[in-house]
Amino acid sequence: MHSQIHRFASDFARDERGTVAVIFGLFFLVLVMCVGIAVDYARSAHAKQEIAAAADAAALAAGRALMDGGMSDAEISEIGLRYFNENLKNGTTKFAEVSGVTITPNRATSTIAVQVNAAVPMTFMRVAGYEQVNTVTDTSTTFEAGDLELGIALDVTGSMCDRGSRQPCASARKLDALKAAANDLVETLLADGERPNKIRIGLAPYSASIQLGTYAGTASGGTSGDGCVRERSGANAYTDLSISMGGTYRGAGRFRDIDPTEGLQGYFCPEAEIVPLTADKATLTSAIANLTAIGSTAGHIGAQWAWNLVSPNFNELWPDASEAVDYNDGKTTKAVILMTDGIFNMSYDNDRSSVQALAICNAYREKGMQVHTVAFEAPASAKTLLRTCAEQAGGQFHEANDAEALRSAFLKIARTLNGLRLTQ
């Protein structure tokens, strides 16, 4: 009996059947836990990024309100909270729950501080006793001298003239008001005297197309006979990819309007030429003084070329002195102003002008640019478009119902651009 028990024990010890299954089971359990931890970590990191972006938007919006003056601390905080909620879909993310947002203006230091408390519920890590991961996000804005690259899309369509769109004008009530407002902005940003920061401005006057002058040959691949180009078509239509990477902007004269918004429009090539980035105030004021207006409103083309002026991807087109710095260089704000007095009603390819303009506005946001839109004595639909553009891009919409209001809007933009920076 004893020998039988001994033999059974020996056989059991030597029997390796099932050992591999046990080891594999243990390994699989560890593997699942590792994958689970990685998933929870990725969820947490994604939530933190979303919250940080919304906090930055809140800080900038509240900072602009503080800079404009005339608001109480409570009103400024309310504006910041609204922007936070709009950027974070009413205080929620896909993976996190926000428990508190504190927005604190400090008038003594010209600073807005934003703190966000949130919790990311865990899934797999609950097995280890971790129900959630708490996060605290801090950011602030302050007013300090930073570098600026600004592209301005100026409406020089026929409606800026007193006698309609088919005859060019160099002086008219609305066109003169635009010239005065644009000059005020240039004078404010490029004030005489030494500046601690580098500010450069480019102009993109547009109507039914945009006049690129000597740059048209390269930009159009030699297809522009009059110096004007239309939008870029295809997959790269709403990007700032370079000419060599994204394709050319073909000459506009041989194409017809496809936008039915206000009936099909006739083609015009504006005389006013694009002005690449420059810090030379005389160059800018001279170009503004010589603006002429004619034609319909291909607003998306103006929006695109205001962007191209400040895009480092277009440095191959511009002179060395006008080359844009890289995105997110840590000290330069890239900004765009899109101004119009009418309905975007002309395009040559892709879609309606308004649809294309909004696609470009959305791309502004992805590049982190500061965006200002200005509706000057514009109809309701144009105001809605520009307001939507500003909201999509996280920017500001300005409504001007007369010449004085237009100058006020441009000065307000200049003051904002002159000092508001994210500091942490």
C-alpha positions in Angstrom: 0.0 0.0 0.0 2.8 2.4 0.9 4.6 1.6 -2.3 1.4 2.4 -4.3 1.0 5.7 -2.7 4.7 6.6 -3.3 4.4 5.6 -7.0 1.2 7.7 -7.4 3.0 10.7 -5.9 6.0 10.3 -8.1 3.9 10.0 -11.2 1.9 13.1 -10.3 5.1 15.1 -9.8 6.4 14.0 -13.2 3.1 14.7 -15.0 3.5 18.1 -16.9 0.2 17.9 -18.6 -1.7 21.2 -18.1 1.3 23.2 -16.9 1.6 25.1 -20.1 -2.1 26.0 -19.8 -1.7 27.3 -16.3 1.4 29.4 -17.3 -0.4 30.7 -20.4 -3.4 31.7 -18.3 -1.3 33.6 -15.8 0.6 35.3 -18.7 -2.6 36.2 -20.4 -4.0 37.7 -17.2 -0.9 39.9 -16.8 -1.1 40.9 -20.5 -4.7 41.9 -20.2 -3.9 44.0 -17.1 -1.0 45.8 -19.0 -3.3 46.6 -21.9 -5.9 47.8 -19.6 -3.5 50.1 -17.8 -2.3 51.4 -21.2 -5.9 52.1 -22.2 -6.7 53.9 -19.0 -3.5 56.0 -19.3 -4.4 56.9 -22.9 -7.9 58.0 -21.8 -6.4 60.1 -19.1 -3.9 61.8 -21.3 -6.5 62.5 -24.0 -8.8 64.1 -21.4 -6.0 66.2 -20.1 -5.3 67.5 -23.6 -8.9 68.4 -24.2 -9.2 70.2 -20.8 -5.9 72.1 -21.4 -7.1 73.4 -24.8 -10.4 74.5 -23.3 -8.6 76.2 -20.4 -6.4 78.1 -22.8 -9.4 79.3 -24.8 -11.1 80.4 -21.6 -8.0 82.3 -20.5 -7.6 84.1 -23.8 -11.3 85.0 -23.9 -11.3 86.3 -20.4 -8.0 88.1 -21.0 -9.5 89.9 -24.0 -12.4 91.0 -21.9 -10.1 92.3 -19.2 -8.0 94.1 -21.8 -11.1 95.8 -23.3 -12.1 97.2 -19.9 -15.6 98.1 -18.7 -16.5 94.7 -17.2 -16.6 93.5 -13.7 -14.5 90.5 -12.5 -17.7 88.4 -12.4 -18.6 89.3 -16.0 -15.0 88.5 -17.1 -15.1 85.2 -15.4 -18.5 84.4 -16.9 -17.1 85.0 -20.4 -14.2 82.7 -19.7 -16.4 80.0 -18.4 -18.6 80.2 -21.5 -15.7 79.8 -23.8 -14.5 76.8 -21.6 -17.8 75.1 -21.9 -18.2 75.8 -25.6 -14.7 74.3 -26.3 -15.4 71.3 -24.0 -19.0 70.7 -25.0 -20.6 72.0 -21.9 -18.0 70.9 -19.4 -17.7 67.3 -20.4 -15.2 65.3 -22.4 -15.3 61.8 -23.8 -13.3 60.5 -20.9 -13.5 63.0 -18.0 -15.9 64.7 -15.7 -15.1 68.3 -14.8 -15.9 69.1 -11.2 -14.9 72.8 -11.0 -13.6 75.7 -13.1 -12.1 78.8 -11.4 -11.3 81.9 -13.5 -9.6 84.7 -11.6 -8.9 88.1 -13.1 -6.0 90.1 -11.5 -6.1 93.7 -12.6 -2.9 94.6 -10.8 -0.8 92.2 -12.9 -3.1 92.2 -16.0 -3.4 88.4 -15.7 -6.2 85.8 -15.9 -5.6 82.6 -14.1 -7.7 79.5 -14.9 -7.8 76.3 -12.8 -9.8 73.2 -13.8 -10.4 70.2 -11.6 -11.5 67.0 -13.3 -11.7 63.3 -12.7 -11.1 60.5 -15.3 -13.0 57.3 -14.3 -10.9 54.2 -14.7 -12.0 50.9 -16.3 -9.3 48.2 -16.0 -7.5 49.9 -13.1 -10.5 49.5 -10.9 -9.4 46.0 -10.4 -6.3 47.4 -8.6 -8.5 49.7 -6.5 -8.2 52.9 -8.6 -11.7 54.2 -9.3 -10.6 57.5 -10.9 -7.6 59.7 -11.6 -8.0 63.3 -10.5 -6.4 66.0 -12.6 -5.7 69.8 -12.0 -5.0 72.0 -15.0 -3.7 75.5 -14.6 -3.1 78.1 -17.3 -3.0 81.9 -17.5 -2.8 84.9 -19.8 -1.0 88.1 -19.3 -0.3 91.2 -21.4 3.3 91.3 -22.5 5.2 92.2 -25.6 5.4 89.2 -28.0 6.0 88.9 -31.7 3.1 89.1 -34.2 2.5 88.0 -37.8 -0.8 89.3 -39.1 -2.6 88.6 -42.4 -5.5 90.9 -43.3 -8.1 89.9 -45.9 -9.6 93.2 -47.1 -12.9 93.3 -49.1 -12.3 95.4 -52.2 -15.4 94.3 -54.0 -17.7 96.6 -56.0 -20.1 97.1 -53.1 -17.4 99.1 -51.4 -17.9 101.7 -54.2 -20.8 104.1 -54.4 -21.7 103.2 -57.9 -21.8 99.4 -57.8 -19.5 96.5 -58.8 -18.9 96.9 -62.5 -16.8 100.1 -62.4 -13.6 100.3 -60.3 -13.3 103.1 -57.7 -10.4 104.4 -55.8 -12.5 106.6 -53.4 -16.0 106.0 -52.0 -17.7 106.3 -48.7 -17.2 102.7 -47.6 -13.8 102.2 -49.3 -12.5 105.4 -47.6 -13.8 104.2 -44.3 -11.9 100.9 -44.8 -8.7 102.7 -45.7 -9.0 104.9 -42.5 -9.6 101.9 -40.3 -6.8 99.8 -41.8 -4.4 102.8 -41.4 -5.4 103.1 -37.8 -4.6 99.5 -37.2 -1.2 99.8 -38.9 -0.3 103.0 -37.0 -1.2 101.3 -33.7 0.7 98.1 -34.2 3.7 99.7 -35.9 3.8 102.9 -33.8 7.0 105.0 -34.2 9.8 104.4 -31.8 11.6 101.3 -30.6 9.6 98.1 -29.9 10.6 95.2 -27.8 8.8 92.8 -30.2 8.8 92.0 -33.9 5.5 92.8 -35.6 4.9 92.2 -39.3 1.7 92.7 -41.3 0.6 91.4 -44.7 -2.4 92.5 -46.8 -4.7 90.3 -48.9 -7.2 92.5 -50.8 -9.7 90.3 -52.5 -12.9 90.5 -54.6 -13.8 88.0 -57.3 -10.2 86.7 -57.2 -6.9 87.9 -55.7 -4.1 89.8 -57.4 -0.7 88.2 -56.7 1.3 90.4 -59.1 4.8 89.1 -59.5 4.0 86.1 -57.3 1.3 84.8 -59.7 3.6 82.9 -62.0 4.9 80.6 -59.3 1.6 80.3 -57.4 -0.4 79.5 -60.6 2.1 77.4 -62.4 2.1 79.9 -65.2 -1.6 79.7 -65.8 -2.5 83.2 -64.7 -2.5 85.7 -67.5 -3.6 88.8 -65.4 -1.9 88.1 -62.1 -5.1 86.9 -60.4 -5.8 83.3 -59.1 -8.7 81.3 -57.9 -9.0 78.8 -55.1 -7.0 75.6 -55.0 -9.1 72.5 -55.8 -9.0 68.9 -54.6 -7.9 67.3 -51.3 -5.5 70.2 -50.4 -8.1 73.0 -51.0 -8.4 74.1 -47.4 -4.8 73.6 -46.3 -1.7 75.8 -46.2 0.5 73.2 -47.9 3.1 74.8 -50.1 2.8 75.2 -53.8 5.3 72.4 -54.4 3.5 70.0 -51.9 -0.2 71.0 -52.3 -0.5 72.1 -55.9 -1.0 75.5 -57.6 -3.7 78.1 -57.5 -4.7 78.3 -61.1 -5.4 81.5 -63.0 -9.1 82.6 -62.5 -9.9 84.3 -65.8 -10.6 81.1 -67.8 -13.1 79.8 -65.2 -16.7 80.6 -64.5 -18.6 81.2 -61.2 -20.3 78.1 -59.8 -21.7 79.7 -56.7 -25.5 80.2 -57.0 -25.9 82.2 -53.8 -26.8 85.4 -55.6 -26.9 84.2 -59.2 -23.8 83.6 -61.2 -21.3 86.5 -61.1 -19.0 87.9 -63.7 -15.2 87.6 -63.4 -13.0 90.5 -62.3 -9.3 90.7 -61.4 -8.7 93.4 -58.7 -6.0 95.9 -59.2 -4.9 96.0 -55.5 -2.0 93.5 -55.1 -1.2 91.3 -52.2 1.5 92.6 -49.8 3.7 90.0 -48.1 4.6 90.3 -44.4 6.5 93.5 -43.7 7.3 95.8 -40.7 7.7 98.7 -43.1 4.8 101.0 -42.2 5.2 103.2 -45.3 4.8 100.1 -47.6 1.6 99.2 -45.8 0.0 102.7 -45.7 0.9 103.3 -49.3 -0.8 100.0 -50.4 -3.9 100.9 -48.3 -4.1 104.4 -49.8 -4.0 102.9 -53.3 -6.7 100.3 -52.8 -9.3 100.2 -55.6 -12.5 98.2 -55.5 -14.4 96.2 -58.2 -16.1 92.8 -58.6 -18.0 90.2 -56.6 -17.1 88.5 -53.4 -15.0 85.3 -53.3 -14.4 85.7 -49.6 -12.9 82.2 -49.2 -10.0 83.3 -51.5 -9.3 86.2 -49.3 -9.5 84.0 -46.2 -7.0 81.5 -47.7 -4.4 84.1 -48.8 -4.5 86.0 -45.4 -3.5 82.6 -44.0 -0.9 81.9 -46.7 0.8 85.2 -45.7 1.5 84.0 -42.2 2.1 80.3 -43.0 5.7 79.1 -42.9 4.8 76.6 -45.6 4.5 79.4 -48.1 8.0 80.8 -47.5 9.0 79.4 -50.9 6.8 82.0 -52.5 7.7 85.2 -50.5 10.9 87.3 -50.3 13.3 86.3 -47.5 12.3 89.3 -45.4 8.6 88.2 -45.6 9.1 84.6 -44.6 6.9 83.5 -41.7 8.3 81.9 -38.6 7.3 78.3 -37.6 4.0 77.6 -35.9 4.3 77.4 -32.2 7.8 79.0 -32.0 7.0 80.0 -28.4 6.9 83.8 -28.9 5.0 84.6 -32.1 1.2 85.1 -32.4 -0.1 84.3 -35.8 -3.4 86.1 -36.5 -5.9 86.7 -39.4 -8.4 89.4 -39.9 -11.3 88.6 -42.3 -13.3 91.7 -43.3 -16.3 92.0 -45.7 -19.3 94.2 -46.3 -21.3 91.6 -48.3 -22.4 88.0 -49.0 -19.7 85.6 -50.1 -21.2 84.9 -53.6 -18.5 83.7 -56.0 -16.4 80.6 -56.4 -14.8 78.6 -59.2 -14.4 75.1 -57.8 -15.2 72.8 -54.8 -18.3 74.4 -53.3 -20.0 77.7 -52.4 -17.8 80.5 -51.2 -19.4 80.5 -47.8 -18.9 76.7 -47.3 -15.3 77.0 -48.3 -14.7 79.9 -46.0 -16.0 78.0 -43.0 -13.7 75.1 -43.9 -10.7 77.5 -43.9 -11.9 79.0 -40.6 -11.9 75.6 -39.0 -8.3 75.1 -40.3 -7.3 78.3 -38.6 -8.2 76.8 -35.3 -6.2 73.7 -35.9 -3.2 75.9 -36.5 -3.7 77.8 -33.3 -4.2 81.2 -35.0 -6.0 84.2 -33.5 -8.9 85.1 -35.7 -10.9 88.3 -36.0 -13.8 88.7 -38.4 -15.4 92.1 -39.2 -18.8 92.7 -40.8 -19.0 96.3 -42.2 -22.6 97.4 -42.9 -23.1 93.8 -44.0 -26.4 91.9 -44.5 -27.6 89.5 -41.9 -26.4 86.4 -43.7 -22.9 87.8 -44.0 -22.9 88.6 -40.3 -23.9 85.1 -39.5 -21.2 83.7 -41.6 -18.4 85.8 -40.0 -19.8 85.1 -36.5 -19.7 81.4 -37.2 -16.2 81.6 -38.6 -15.0 83.4 -35.5 -16.7 80.9 -33.2 -15.3 77.9 -35.1 -11.8 79.4 -34.9 -12.1 80.4 -31.3 -11.8 84.1 -32.3 -13.8 87.3 -32.1 -16.6 88.7 -34.3 -16.9 92.5 -34.7 -19.9 94.2 -36.2 -19.5 97.7 -37.6 -22.6 99.6 -38.8 -20.8 102.8 -39.8 -17.4 104.2 -40.6 -16.7 105.2 -37.0 -17.6 101.7 -35.7 -15.3 100.2 -38.3 -12.4 102.3 -37.0 -13.3 101.3 -33.5 -13.4 97.6 -34.4 -9.9 97.7 -36.0 -8.5 99.6 -33.1 -9.9 97.1 -30.7 -8.3 94.3 -32.7 -5.0 96.1 -32.7 -5.0 96.6 -28.9 -5.8 92.9 -28.5 -3.1 91.8 -30.9 -0.6 94.1 -29.3 -0.4 92.4 -26.0 -2.4 89.2 -25.1 -0.3 86.1 -24.7 -0.6 82.7 -23.0 2.0 82.5 -20.4 1.7 79.0 -19.0 
